[in-house]
Amino acid sequence: MASAPVRVRFCPSPTGNPHVGLVRTALFNWAFARRNQGTLVFRIEDTDAARDSEESYEQLLDAMRWLGFDWDEGPEVGGPHAPYRQSQRMDIYRDVARKLLDGGYAYHCYCSAEELDERREAARAAGRPSGYDGHCRELTAEQVSAYEAEGRKPIVRFRMPDTTITFDDLVRGELTFTPENVPDYGIVRANGAPLYTLVNPVDDALMEITHVLRGEDLLSSTPRQVALYGALIELGIAKAVPRFGHLPYVMGEGNKKLSKRDPQASLNLYREQGFLPEGLLNYLSLLGWSLSADRDVFSIEEMVAAFDLKDVNPNPARFDLKKCEAINGDHIRLLDPKEFAARCEPWLRAPFAPWAPEDFDEAKWAAIAPHAQTRLRVLSEITSNVDFLFLPEPVFDEASWNKAMKEGSDALLRTAREKLEAADWSSAESLKEAVLAAGEAHGLKLGKAQAPVRVAVTGRTVGLPLFESLEVLGKDATLARVDAALAKLAG
């Protein structure tokens, strides 16, 4: 019998900015769907009116587009299981909750928060599991009447079976949960609002999701969902229990799970810094998976072609910003030069660029871009790397000035100016020979000789290749800046 076509889902909540852990989950689901010619369902879990927002919803859609993730069903696409926003599916959840109650799979629980806390504390003190103790499982009609006479509003609890639950996790292998560790749990609030514990598996069932790939933090809820699926199958709502795969934690600083509140977790931060989507996705794919033992840089197409859940490592993966930047730099260098120049455009214009719009010179940018492409880790670095070309004068970093302008730098700069004035300005090699000759005249090697020239012209001790930079800046501007540095030294 042929297996059912692969159907996976990505179902974020629109609360705050998207974070990299969420992106890693989306990536693995998207890659798994594409690798298996399956369907990716993009679903919005927006039942928490206090925390969800339309702004966050729009950010989620924008993030998916920027990352290059296409989806087969969901917002803006539609599909046979619409609507794909949970806030628009409340009638469905109420109907399922009623069927679960009518079938005896769920029951009303009238316990107050204070009573629950008191009983949990007593259980802990006695060394027993502190989950729900089944107090309202078998209430009589008289007990129900008494509770309702007190004005109590019940929640709906799912009745967990008194059996061990075992399932084969696609990442972690066979996992077993005993009844005492998986107590009855709430699925509908006292105000009638459905909880995640109900809406998530109900939507997966109705949308015929075959594989649930999600974070390890949700593993403890899986035996509950497996049991709920059993009830949904018996009620004719679900066809089968999906396969589960729990992806490893992404760790941040101090061996802690990367939180949405951690600065390095925000996807928007990486976009603003000029990470390429392909570079960021390449790095995030390495947080729990690898293409091969000796290759870290690859395209998203290569990842999809090779992606297999059996290769996902269950151990926590640490987010290393420096490695992320290095891989992004590799992807920058893989870009076609024209594509690189185009992608830098936002950082060459307001509000990022410190120069006036009319001072930006397209010809100079075209000439320097190939040299910049070999140096950047993130696109936002382009602004400080090329500002010397478009500002009237360099922005001096005082630390760089003090480091480069040693005793005798004025004499060296005067000699360098003389040599540069006589050089062939159509050749970066000729400019290099001029500075080399100036250094030799003062007993200095090229590295020592070029430092004062670089700071005089660009304001910094490090940057793009110096002689190519001088060639693009031009003879008149270069000599004027050397003169200004000499005046600064004399002053």
Rosetta blueprint (number, residue, H / E / L):
1 M L
2 A L
3 S L
4 A L
5 P L
6 V L
7 R E
8 V E
9 R E
10 F E
11 C L
12 P L
13 S L
14 P L
15 T L
16 G L
17 N L
18 P L
19 H E
20 V H
21 G H
22 L H
23 V H
24 R H
25 T H
26 A H
27 L H
28 F H
29 N H
30 W H
31 A H
32 F H
33 A H
34 R H
35 R H
36 N L
37 Q L
38 G L
39 T E
40 L E
41 V E
42 F E
43 R L
44 I E
45 E L
46 D L
47 T L
48 D L
49 A L
50 A L
51 R L
52 D L
53 S L
54 E H
55 E H
56 S H
57 Y H
58 E H
59 Q H
60 L H
61 L H
62 D H
63 A H
64 M H
65 R H
66 W H
67 L H
68 G L
69 F L
70 D L
71 W L
72 D L
73 E E
74 G E
75 P L
76 E L
77 V L
78 G E
79 G L
80 P L
81 H L
82 A L
83 P L
84 Y L
85 R E
86 Q H
87 S H
88 Q H
89 R L
90 M H
91 D H
92 I H
93 Y H
94 R H
95 D H
96 V H
97 A H
98 R H
99 K H
100 L H
101 L H
102 D H
103 G L
104 G L
105 Y L
106 A E
107 Y E
108 H E
109 C E
110 Y L
111 C L
112 S L
113 A H
114 E H
115 E H
116 L H
117 D H
118 E H
119 R H
120 R H
121 E H
122 A H
123 A H
124 R H
125 A H
126 A L
127 G L
128 R L
129 P L
130 S L
131 G L
132 Y L
133 D L
134 G L
135 H L
136 C L
137 R L
138 E L
139 L L
140 T L
141 A H
142 E H
143 Q H
144 V H
145 S H
146 A H
147 Y H
148 E H
149 A H
150 E L
151 G L
152 R L
153 K L
154 P L
155 I E
156 V E
157 R E
158 F E
159 R L
160 M L
161 P L
162 D L
163 T L
164 T L
165 I E
166 T E
167 F E
168 D E
169 D E
170 L L
171 V L
172 R L
173 G E
174 E E
175 L E
176 T E
177 F E
178 T L
179 P H
180 E H
181 N H
182 V L
183 P L
184 D L
185 Y E
186 G E
187 I E
188 V E
189 R L
190 A L
191 N L
192 G L
193 A L
194 P E
195 L L
196 Y H
197 T H
198 L H
199 V H
200 N H
201 P H
202 V H
203 D H
204 D H
205 A H
206 L H
207 M L
208 E L
209 I L
210 T L
211 H E
212 V E
213 L E
214 R E
215 G E
216 E H
217 D H
218 L H
219 L H
220 S H
221 S H
222 T H
223 P H
224 R H
225 Q H
226 V H
227 A H
228 L H
229 Y H
230 G H
231 A H
232 L H
233 I H
234 E H
235 L L
236 G L
237 I L
238 A L
239 K L
240 A L
241 V L
242 P L
243 R E
244 F E
245 G E
246 H E
247 L E
248 P L
249 Y L
250 V E
251 M E
252 G L
253 E H
254 G H
255 N H
256 K L
257 K E
258 L L
259 S L
260 K L
261 R L
262 D L
263 P H
264 Q H
265 A H
266 S E
267 L H
268 N H
269 L H
270 Y H
271 R H
272 E H
273 Q H
274 G L
275 F L
276 L L
277 P H
278 E H
279 G H
280 L H
281 L H
282 N H
283 Y H
284 L H
285 S H
286 L L
287 L L
288 G L
289 W L
290 S L
291 L L
292 S E
293 A L
294 D L
295 R E
296 D L
297 V L
298 F L
299 S L
300 I H
301 E H
302 E H
303 M H
304 V H
305 A H
306 A H
307 F L
308 D L
309 L H
310 K H
311 D H
312 V L
313 N L
314 P L
315 N L
316 P L
317 A E
318 R E
319 F L
320 D L
321 L H
322 K H
323 K H
324 C H
325 E H
326 A H
327 I H
328 N H
329 G H
330 D H
331 H H
332 I H
333 R H
334 L H
335 L L
336 D L
337 P H
338 K H
339 E H
340 F H
341 A H
342 A H
343 R H
344 C H
345 E H
346 P H
347 W H
348 L H
349 R L
350 A L
351 P L
352 F L
353 A L
354 P L
355 W L
356 A L
357 P H
358 E H
359 D H
360 F L
361 D L
362 E H
363 A H
364 K H
365 W H
366 A H
367 A H
368 I H
369 A H
370 P H
371 H H
372 A H
373 Q H
374 T L
375 R L
376 L L
377 R L
378 V L
379 L H
380 S H
381 E H
382 I H
383 T H
384 S H
385 N H
386 V H
387 D H
388 F H
389 L H
390 F H
391 L L
392 P L
393 E L
394 P L
395 V L
396 F L
397 D L
398 E H
399 A H
400 S H
401 W H
402 N H
403 K H
404 A H
405 M L
406 K L
407 E L
408 G L
409 S H
410 D H
411 A H
412 L H
413 L H
414 R H
415 T H
416 A H
417 R H
418 E H
419 K H
420 L H
421 E H
422 A L
423 A L
424 D L
425 W L
426 S L
427 S L
428 A H
429 E H
430 S H
431 L H
432 K H
433 E H
434 A H
435 V H
436 L H
437 A H
438 A H
439 G H
440 E H
441 A H
442 H L
443 G L
444 L L
445 K L
446 L H
447 G H
448 K H
449 A H
450 Q H
451 A H
452 P H
453 V H
454 R H
455 V H
456 A H
457 V H
458 T H
459 G L
460 R L
461 T L
462 V L
463 G L
464 L L
465 P L
466 L H
467 F H
468 E H
469 S H
470 L H
471 E H
472 V H
473 L H
474 G L
475 K H
476 D H
477 A H
478 T H
479 L H
480 A H
481 R H
482 V H
483 D H
484 A H
485 A H
486 L H
487 A H
488 K H
489 L H
490 A H
491 G L
